[in-house]
Amino acid sequence: MNAQPSDDRLPREYLKIGVALVLGAAMAMLDATVVAVATRTLAERFGSTLSAVAWVSTAYLLTMSVVVPLAGWSMDRFGGRRVWLLGVTAFLAGSVLCGAAWSIPSLIVFRVLQALGGGLIQPVGQALLGRSVGPRYMARVMAVMSVPMALLPVLGPAVGGLLLAEWGWRWIFFINVPIGLAAITLARRWVPVSTPSPAGTARFDLRGFALISPGLAALVYGCSAAGDHGGFASPAAWVPVAAGVALVTAFVLYSLRTKIQPLVDLRLFRDRAFAVAMLNSALMGATLFGAMFLLPLYFQQAHGFSPLRAGLVLAPQGLGTALSTVAAGRLTNRTGPRVLVVTGTAVATAATLPFALVGAHTSATALELPLFLRGLGLGLVMAPLIAAGYSTLRRASIPQATTTFNILNRVGGSIGTAVLAVILVRGLADGTPTAAHVASAYGATFWWALACTAVTLVTAAFLPGAKAMRAALAAAAVHQDADAGAGAGANAGAGTAGVAEPETAAAAA
């Protein structure tokens, strides 16, 4: 029987699960930010061009786009913990090989191996959390685990600069080894063994995979090419984007008609809370990833900062996100996701305004407070969004829901980054490269970033409020009890020790 703390504190066993899983996700995120800093160094060491080195990151992103749709099916087929451990192991193997690479082509190949694991780590880890802790504690756990994730984009450039300066480029990959080994050790000790789901015995959706995985890869590549070629009018951009849209559209039509379990179950969108949360997830992906692209560039180009210093200047945003994320996790079940997401989006929108108004003489110091406030706003958004999306779902649907969340967040991020890159490149090219012109180009681009954030204010108004959230949690408790009874009966009949994945504390409420 699951005990429920009388003071509603987060149970220690759930916190342990979160710590183990977040180590794996943190490793992958740190790797992405550190590698981005090393682009010029890699070009110099291997005597290669920047465009060739760019494929070190591009190949990684494309491979992840192919792998992410497999997350839900692989969990159902093989069990969540096993798949997560396999993903971390593949990422570690790729990291060691990347550190031993002898040329840019070999490094690209090994980055593909890294991405095969990296594409599974975050969605499978998120689904494991959802299955283990349930809807009642989901926001709390996600909030606590989001603190290091909020700080890593700030720490990444600093860590990358230090590794490059002191130990050389190979250590930007070798640094993953101790983190990954710690994640594997803790996961084997703290994360419950998860049994495959009955859904995993269904035939693999090969046709769906052949449509959605290359479709997502084409979309991501086309968006990336749009930024490099000055817009979507270039054939290098619009051809893959058009192909990607066609393949994804074909997948949508196919998945709604197929008789087998689709790789990504779009029928989940019939649930209003899930559909609205996923829409907001895509919009926030565009906002978050777009700003991650734009802010460091602004401080480097308009203020002449090094990548290391530009990363440190962004520290207030990471600090603000860390503080408000913890608060959001505690408040979500009381206030409902809607109040927090609307408030956070409004604060983030207002805090982006000073960047849209920058001029040639705007000091970096004057932007520190807006960065902190922007972080506070964004920190109120993500944990409540995830909690809202999962609040009305059965536990068996969580792997599919997590796959959908990661796909939309990633596609939204790719589109948001591409649009801002195109606007910025055109703004910088249209005039003489004076300080005033550079500031004006960035200001105009930040207006678009602000508009994207503001759109989320409208969609967030349709998220569940406090009353709807309480009703969802009560319904989830009933479903959890039903699932627990069915699982116990099945395991008793099979002579096993019981369901390995723990039932949620919501069932004991």
Secondary structure per residue as TSV (DSSP state, phi and psi in degrees):
chain	resnum	aa	ss	phi	psi
A	1	M	-	360.0	132.0
A	2	N	-	-80.8	129.0
A	3	A	-	-87.0	144.3
A	4	Q	-	-116.8	120.3
A	5	P	-	-61.1	136.9
A	6	S	T	-66.7	-25.7
A	7	D	T	-94.7	10.8
A	8	D	-	63.8	26.1
A	9	R	-	-72.2	158.3
A	10	L	-	-71.1	121.0
A	11	P	-	-57.0	141.8
A	12	R	H	-62.5	-37.0
A	13	E	H	-64.6	-32.4
A	14	Y	H	-70.1	-38.3
A	15	L	H	-64.1	-38.1
A	16	K	H	-64.0	-43.1
A	17	I	H	-59.2	-44.8
A	18	G	H	-62.9	-41.3
A	19	V	H	-61.1	-46.5
A	20	A	H	-61.7	-44.6
A	21	L	H	-72.4	-35.4
A	22	V	H	-71.4	-25.3
A	23	L	H	-60.8	-42.0
A	24	G	H	-65.1	-44.8
A	25	A	H	-65.2	-39.1
A	26	A	H	-64.1	-37.9
A	27	M	H	-59.6	-46.3
A	28	A	H	-66.2	-40.9
A	29	M	H	-68.6	-42.0
A	30	L	H	-61.1	-40.8
A	31	D	H	-59.6	-43.2
A	32	A	H	-63.1	-43.4
A	33	T	H	-73.2	-35.2
A	34	V	H	-69.6	-43.0
A	35	V	H	-63.5	-35.5
A	36	A	H	-60.8	-33.1
A	37	V	H	-72.2	-25.6
A	38	A	T	-91.7	5.8
A	39	T	H	-55.9	-51.2
A	40	R	H	-66.1	-37.5
A	41	T	H	-63.8	-42.7
A	42	L	H	-62.9	-40.1
A	43	A	H	-61.2	-41.2
A	44	E	H	-69.6	-43.5
A	45	R	H	-65.8	-36.9
A	46	F	H	-99.2	1.9
A	47	G	T	60.5	40.5
A	48	S	-	-115.1	172.0
A	49	T	-	-88.1	158.6
A	50	L	H	-63.7	-34.8
A	51	S	H	-65.7	-35.4
A	52	A	H	-70.9	-41.1
A	53	V	H	-66.5	-29.3
A	54	A	H	-57.7	-26.4
A	55	W	H	-69.8	-14.9
A	56	V	H	-62.1	-38.6
A	57	S	H	-86.3	-39.7
A	58	T	H	-62.5	-44.6
A	59	A	H	-61.7	-35.8
A	60	Y	H	-64.9	-47.2
A	61	L	H	-64.6	-41.6
A	62	L	H	-65.0	-42.8
A	63	T	H	-64.7	-40.9
A	64	M	H	-60.2	-38.6
A	65	S	H	-62.3	-32.6
A	66	V	H	-75.1	-36.2
A	67	V	H	-82.2	-37.4
A	68	V	G	-52.7	-42.2
A	69	P	G	-61.4	-16.8
A	70	L	G	-83.3	-9.2
A	71	A	H	-59.9	-50.7
A	72	G	H	-63.2	-46.2
A	73	W	H	-63.2	-43.0
A	74	S	H	-65.2	-35.4
A	75	M	H	-63.6	-45.6
A	76	D	H	-64.9	-34.8
A	77	R	H	-80.6	-42.5
A	78	F	H	-116.5	-10.9
A	79	G	-	98.8	136.6
A	80	G	H	-63.1	-47.9
A	81	R	H	-64.2	-39.6
A	82	R	H	-62.1	-43.1
A	83	V	H	-66.9	-41.1
A	84	W	H	-63.1	-44.5
A	85	L	H	-63.2	-38.2
A	86	L	H	-63.5	-41.3
A	87	G	H	-63.0	-44.6
A	88	V	H	-65.0	-40.6
A	89	T	H	-62.9	-44.2
A	90	A	H	-63.0	-39.9
A	91	F	H	-64.0	-41.1
A	92	L	H	-64.3	-44.4
A	93	A	H	-60.5	-43.3
A	94	G	H	-63.4	-37.2
A	95	S	H	-63.9	-44.7
A	96	V	H	-62.6	-43.2
A	97	L	H	-67.4	-37.8
A	98	C	H	-61.3	-41.8
A	99	G	H	-65.3	-23.6
A	100	A	T	-98.2	6.7
A	101	A	-	-60.8	147.0
A	102	W	-	-113.2	-4.3
A	103	S	S	-160.1	167.3
A	104	I	H	-63.9	-43.7
A	105	P	H	-58.9	-41.6
A	106	S	H	-66.1	-37.4
A	107	L	H	-64.1	-39.1
A	108	I	H	-63.6	-43.8
A	109	V	H	-60.8	-43.6
A	110	F	H	-71.4	-28.1
A	111	R	H	-67.2	-31.5
A	112	V	H	-63.0	-42.8
A	113	L	H	-62.3	-41.7
A	114	Q	H	-56.3	-45.6
A	115	A	H	-68.2	-30.1
A	116	L	H	-59.3	-36.5
A	117	G	H	-82.4	-42.1
A	118	G	H	-62.0	-31.6
A	119	G	H	-68.8	-17.5
A	120	L	H	-98.5	-27.2
A	121	I	H	-59.4	-53.4
A	122	Q	H	-70.7	-51.7
A	123	P	H	-65.1	-39.2
A	124	V	H	-69.7	-40.1
A	125	G	H	-62.8	-40.8
A	126	Q	H	-65.2	-40.3
A	127	A	H	-67.3	-38.7
A	128	L	H	-61.3	-41.3
A	129	L	H	-61.1	-46.6
A	130	G	H	-61.4	-42.5
A	131	R	H	-68.8	-35.8
A	132	S	H	-77.9	-43.9
A	133	V	H	-99.6	-19.5
A	134	G	H	76.3	173.8
A	135	P	H	-66.0	-30.8
A	136	R	H	-62.7	-41.4
A	137	Y	H	-104.9	3.4
A	138	M	H	-59.8	-48.0
A	139	A	H	-63.8	-39.0
A	140	R	H	-63.3	-48.1
A	141	V	H	-66.1	-45.8
A	142	M	H	-61.2	-35.4
A	143	A	H	-65.9	-48.1
A	144	V	H	-62.8	-41.4
A	145	M	H	-73.8	-19.3
A	146	S	H	-79.0	-14.5
A	147	V	H	-60.6	-54.4
A	148	P	H	-64.0	-32.0
A	149	M	H	-66.6	-30.2
A	150	A	H	-73.9	-31.1
A	151	L	H	-84.5	-24.5
A	152	L	H	-62.1	-40.9
A	153	P	H	-59.5	-25.2
A	154	V	H	-81.8	-43.6
A	155	L	H	-75.3	-28.3
A	156	G	H	-53.5	-54.6
A	157	P	H	-59.1	-37.4
A	158	A	H	-66.4	-45.2
A	159	V	H	-63.3	-43.3
A	160	G	H	-62.1	-44.1
A	161	G	H	-62.6	-40.3
A	162	L	H	-65.7	-45.3
A	163	L	H	-63.1	-42.8
A	164	L	H	-64.5	-39.2
A	165	A	H	-74.1	-37.8
A	166	E	H	-97.5	-39.6
A	167	W	T	-121.2	-12.0
A	168	G	-	99.4	167.1
A	169	W	T	-65.3	-28.8
A	170	R	T	-61.5	-27.6
A	171	W	H	-78.3	-9.8
A	172	I	H	-69.5	-17.1
A	173	F	H	-102.0	-39.4
A	174	F	H	-64.5	-24.1
A	175	I	T	-62.4	-21.2
A	176	N	H	-70.9	-22.7
A	177	V	H	-62.9	-54.1
A	178	P	H	-63.5	-34.8
A	179	I	H	-66.1	-45.5
A	180	G	H	-65.2	-41.3
A	181	L	H	-64.1	-39.0
A	182	A	H	-63.9	-41.5
A	183	A	H	-62.0	-43.8
A	184	I	H	-64.2	-44.2
A	185	T	H	-61.4	-46.8
A	186	L	H	-69.6	-37.4
A	187	A	H	-65.4	-40.5
A	188	R	H	-65.0	-27.3
A	189	R	H	-88.7	-38.7
A	190	W	H	-109.1	-29.4
A	191	V	S	-85.3	123.9
A	192	P	-	-62.3	145.9
A	193	V	-	-65.5	130.2
A	194	S	-	-109.3	131.0
A	195	T	-	-84.6	148.4
A	196	P	-	-58.6	150.3
A	197	S	-	-88.5	152.8
A	198	P	G	-55.3	-28.6
A	199	A	G	-64.3	-23.1
A	200	G	G	-72.8	-13.8
A	201	T	G	-82.3	-10.2
A	202	A	S	-69.5	159.8
A	203	R	-	-63.6	138.0
A	204	F	-	-63.8	136.1
A	205	D	-	-81.6	75.5
A	206	L	H	-65.4	-40.6
A	207	R	H	-64.4	-43.0
A	208	G	H	-62.4	-40.4
A	209	F	H	-62.5	-40.6
A	210	A	H	-67.3	-18.9
A	211	L	H	-94.0	-50.9
A	212	I	H	-80.0	-37.5
A	213	S	H	-66.9	-51.8
A	214	P	H	-65.9	-28.9
A	215	G	H	-64.2	-45.8
A	216	L	H	-65.7	-41.1
A	217	A	H	-61.6	-41.4
A	218	A	H	-64.9	-40.5
A	219	L	H	-61.9	-47.7
A	220	V	H	-62.7	-43.4
A	221	Y	H	-65.5	-43.2
A	222	G	H	-62.4	-41.0
A	223	C	H	-64.2	-41.0
A	224	S	H	-63.7	-41.9
A	225	A	H	-66.8	-31.4
A	226	A	H	-61.1	-41.2
A	227	G	H	-67.0	-35.0
A	228	D	H	-77.5	-27.6
A	229	H	T	-108.8	13.3
A	230	G	T	79.2	18.2
A	231	G	S	144.6	172.4
A	232	F	T	-82.9	-3.6
A	233	A	T	-73.6	-21.3
A	234	S	S	-69.8	135.0
A	235	P	H	-56.5	-30.2
A	236	A	H	-63.1	-21.4
A	237	A	H	-102.5	-51.7
A	238	W	H	-73.6	-27.7
A	239	V	H	-65.1	-52.0
A	240	P	H	-66.3	-33.2
A	241	V	H	-64.3	-44.8
A	242	A	H	-62.7	-42.5
A	243	A	H	-63.8	-41.2
A	244	G	H	-63.8	-44.1
A	245	V	H	-62.2	-41.4
A	246	A	H	-63.9	-44.0
A	247	L	H	-68.4	-41.6
A	248	V	H	-67.2	-39.5
A	249	T	H	-62.0	-42.5
A	250	A	H	-62.0	-37.5
A	251	F	H	-65.3	-41.7
A	252	V	H	-59.4	-48.2
A	253	L	H	-63.2	-41.8
A	254	Y	H	-65.6	-45.8
A	255	S	H	-66.6	-28.3
A	256	L	H	-78.9	-13.0
A	257	R	H	-112.0	-19.7
A	258	T	-	-66.2	150.0
A	259	K	S	-88.7	-17.4
A	260	I	S	-93.0	168.8
A	261	Q	-	-68.3	115.1
A	262	P	-	-71.0	155.9
A	263	L	S	-61.0	-39.2
A	264	V	S	-123.6	117.5
A	265	D	-	-86.8	98.5
A	266	L	G	-74.7	-9.6
A	267	R	G	-66.9	-17.9
A	268	L	G	-61.1	-23.7
A	269	F	G	-70.8	-6.8
A	270	R	G	-68.9	-21.2
A	271	D	S	-81.2	116.9
A	272	R	H	-60.8	-45.7
A	273	A	H	-59.9	-41.6
A	274	F	H	-65.9	-46.1
A	275	A	H	-61.0	-45.4
A	276	V	H	-66.7	-40.1
A	277	A	H	-63.5	-39.3
A	278	M	H	-69.0	-38.0
A	279	L	H	-61.4	-44.9
A	280	N	H	-66.4	-32.5
A	281	S	H	-63.3	-42.5
A	282	A	H	-64.6	-42.6
A	283	L	H	-65.6	-40.9
A	284	M	H	-69.7	-30.6
A	285	G	H	-61.0	-43.3
A	286	A	H	-62.7	-40.6
A	287	T	H	-67.7	-48.0
A	288	L	H	-69.1	-51.3
A	289	F	H	-70.0	-35.5
A	290	G	H	-62.3	-42.9
A	291	A	H	-69.3	-35.9
A	292	M	H	-61.3	-31.3
A	293	F	H	-76.7	-41.7
A	294	L	H	-80.9	-44.3
A	295	L	H	-62.6	-49.2
A	296	P	H	-61.2	-39.3
A	297	L	H	-62.5	-40.2
A	298	Y	H	-59.4	-48.7
A	299	F	H	-68.9	-29.7
A	300	Q	H	-74.7	-43.7
A	301	Q	H	-86.6	-41.7
A	302	A	T	-81.6	-28.1
A	303	H	T	-113.4	-4.8
A	304	G	-	72.2	23.4
A	305	F	-	-78.5	152.9
A	306	S	-	-74.6	162.2
A	307	P	H	-56.0	-37.5
A	308	L	H	-64.2	-48.0
A	309	R	H	-67.3	-36.8
A	310	A	H	-62.8	-37.8
A	311	G	H	-66.2	-39.2
A	312	L	H	-68.9	-33.3
A	313	V	H	-63.4	-28.0
A	314	L	T	-81.8	0.4
A	315	A	H	-55.1	-40.6
A	316	P	H	-57.9	-34.9
A	317	Q	H	-66.4	-42.9
A	318	G	H	-63.2	-39.9
A	319	L	H	-64.6	-44.1
A	320	G	H	-61.6	-41.8
A	321	T	H	-63.3	-43.3
A	322	A	H	-61.2	-43.0
A	323	L	H	-66.8	-48.1
A	324	S	H	-75.7	-25.6
A	325	T	H	-63.1	-43.0
A	326	V	H	-62.1	-43.8
A	327	A	H	-63.3	-40.6
A	328	A	H	-61.7	-40.4
A	329	G	H	-61.6	-36.6
A	330	R	H	-74.6	-29.6
A	331	L	H	-94.9	-18.3
A	332	T	H	-55.6	-48.6
A	333	N	H	-69.1	-22.8
A	334	R	H	-84.9	-47.1
A	335	T	H	-93.7	-18.7
A	336	G	-	86.3	153.8
A	337	P	H	-65.3	-31.6
A	338	R	H	-59.7	-49.0
A	339	V	H	-59.9	-44.0
A	340	L	H	-68.8	-43.7
A	341	V	H	-67.5	-42.7
A	342	V	H	-63.1	-45.8
A	343	T	H	-62.2	-47.9
A	344	G	H	-61.5	-41.8
A	345	T	H	-66.2	-39.8
A	346	A	H	-63.5	-43.1
A	347	V	H	-65.0	-44.4
A	348	A	H	-63.4	-38.7
A	349	T	H	-63.9	-47.6
A	350	A	H	-63.2	-37.3
A	351	A	H	-74.5	-16.8
A	352	T	H	-81.3	-20.3
A	353	L	H	-56.5	-44.0
A	354	P	H	-58.0	-29.5
A	355	F	H	-73.2	-31.5
A	356	A	H	-71.8	-19.0
A	357	L	T	-104.1	13.4
A	358	V	-	-63.5	149.6
A	359	G	-	-130.1	-176.0
A	360	A	T	-63.5	-26.7
A	361	H	T	-108.8	13.2
A	362	T	-	-69.6	125.6
A	363	S	-	-86.7	152.6
A	364	A	S	-64.6	-32.6
A	365	T	G	-62.2	-37.5
A	366	A	G	-66.6	-17.0
A	367	L	G	-98.7	-1.6
A	368	E	H	-66.5	-44.6
A	369	L	H	-64.2	-46.7
A	370	P	H	-57.7	-36.0
A	371	L	H	-63.8	-43.2
A	372	F	H	-62.4	-44.9
A	373	L	H	-65.7	-37.6
A	374	R	H	-62.8	-41.6
A	375	G	H	-62.4	-41.7
A	376	L	H	-57.9	-44.1
A	377	G	H	-64.9	-47.6
A	378	L	H	-65.2	-32.6
A	379	G	H	-66.5	-20.6
A	380	L	T	-82.8	-2.7
A	381	V	T	-100.9	-53.3
A	382	M	H	-67.5	-47.5
A	383	A	H	-61.3	-45.5
A	384	P	H	-61.6	-35.2
A	385	L	H	-62.5	-46.3
A	386	I	H	-64.0	-42.8
A	387	A	H	-61.4	-40.5
A	388	A	H	-64.4	-41.7
A	389	G	H	-65.2	-34.0
A	390	Y	H	-91.5	-13.0
A	391	S	T	-60.7	-32.4
A	392	T	T	-108.4	9.6
A	393	L	S	-97.3	149.5
A	394	R	-	-73.8	155.6
A	395	R	G	-60.5	-33.8
A	396	A	G	-65.3	-21.6
A	397	S	G	-87.8	-7.5
A	398	I	H	-62.6	-43.0
A	399	P	H	-56.8	-43.9
A	400	Q	H	-65.2	-40.4
A	401	A	H	-63.9	-41.4
A	402	T	H	-66.2	-40.4
A	403	T	H	-59.1	-46.0
A	404	T	H	-62.2	-44.4
A	405	F	H	-57.3	-48.2
A	406	N	H	-68.0	-35.7
A	407	I	H	-63.9	-50.4
A	408	L	H	-65.6	-40.5
A	409	N	H	-62.9	-39.8
A	410	R	H	-73.2	-43.0
A	411	V	H	-65.8	-42.8
A	412	G	H	-58.9	-41.6
A	413	G	H	-63.4	-40.5
A	414	S	H	-64.8	-43.5
A	415	I	H	-67.9	-44.7
A	416	G	H	-60.5	-43.8
A	417	T	H	-64.3	-43.3
A	418	A	H	-63.0	-44.7
A	419	V	H	-62.5	-46.0
A	420	L	H	-65.6	-36.5
A	421	A	H	-64.0	-43.4
A	422	V	H	-62.5	-46.0
A	423	I	H	-62.1	-42.5
A	424	L	H	-66.4	-46.2
A	425	V	H	-60.7	-42.9
A	426	R	H	-66.9	-38.2
A	427	G	H	-65.3	-40.6
A	428	L	H	-70.5	-32.5
A	429	A	H	-77.4	-19.4
A	430	D	S	-92.8	70.5
A	431	G	S	144.1	177.1
A	432	T	-	-81.1	145.8
A	433	P	-	-78.4	58.1
A	434	T	-	-87.0	166.6
A	435	A	H	-60.5	-40.0
A	436	A	H	-66.1	-39.2
A	437	H	H	-67.6	-43.4
A	438	V	H	-60.9	-45.1
A	439	A	H	-63.0	-39.3
A	440	S	H	-65.3	-40.8
A	441	A	H	-63.6	-43.6
A	442	Y	H	-68.2	-39.1
A	443	G	H	-59.7	-44.3
A	444	A	H	-63.0	-37.3
A	445	T	H	-69.0	-38.9
A	446	F	H	-65.2	-28.0
A	447	W	H	-60.7	-39.7
A	448	W	H	-68.3	-38.6
A	449	A	H	-62.8	-39.8
A	450	L	H	-63.6	-41.9
A	451	A	H	-63.3	-39.9
A	452	C	H	-63.0	-41.2
A	453	T	H	-65.5	-40.3
A	454	A	H	-65.5	-32.6
A	455	V	H	-60.0	-33.7
A	456	T	H	-64.1	-24.4
A	457	L	H	-59.0	-38.1
A	458	V	H	-71.1	-49.6
A	459	T	H	-69.4	-30.3
A	460	A	H	-66.5	-23.4
A	461	A	T	-64.8	-15.5
A	462	F	T	-97.0	3.1
A	463	L	S	-71.6	161.0
A	464	P	-	-63.8	142.0
A	465	G	-	-90.1	-168.7
A	466	A	H	-62.3	-45.1
A	467	K	H	-64.3	-44.2
A	468	A	H	-65.6	-36.6
A	469	M	H	-66.1	-41.8
A	470	R	H	-63.9	-40.0
A	471	A	H	-65.0	-39.0
A	472	A	H	-65.5	-40.9
A	473	L	H	-65.9	-38.7
A	474	A	H	-64.7	-42.3
A	475	A	H	-66.1	-37.8
A	476	A	H	-63.1	-37.1
A	477	A	H	-62.0	-41.2
A	478	V	H	-63.5	-44.8
A	479	H	H	-63.5	-40.5
A	480	Q	H	-63.1	-40.2
A	481	D	H	-63.2	-41.2
A	482	A	H	-64.8	-43.5
A	483	D	H	-63.7	-40.0
A	484	A	H	-63.6	-42.3
A	485	G	H	-64.9	-42.5
A	486	A	H	-65.2	-41.9
A	487	G	H	-65.7	-40.5
A	488	A	H	-65.3	-40.8
A	489	G	H	-64.0	-42.0
A	490	A	H	-64.5	-41.7
A	491	N	H	-71.3	-34.2
A	492	A	H	-64.4	-41.4
A	493	G	H	-66.3	-29.3
A	494	A	H	-87.5	-6.7
A	495	G	T	76.5	25.3
A	496	T	-	-99.0	177.7
A	497	A	-	-83.5	-8.0
A	498	G	-	122.5	174.7
A	499	V	-	-67.7	128.8
A	500	A	S	-75.8	-37.5
A	501	E	S	-73.7	131.4
A	502	P	-	-70.8	148.5
A	503	E	-	-74.2	158.4
A	504	T	-	-79.8	159.1
A	505	A	G	-68.8	-18.4
A	506	A	G	-61.7	-29.3
A	507	A	G	-68.5	-23.0
A	508	A	G	-91.1	-5.5
A	509	A	-	-71.0	360.0
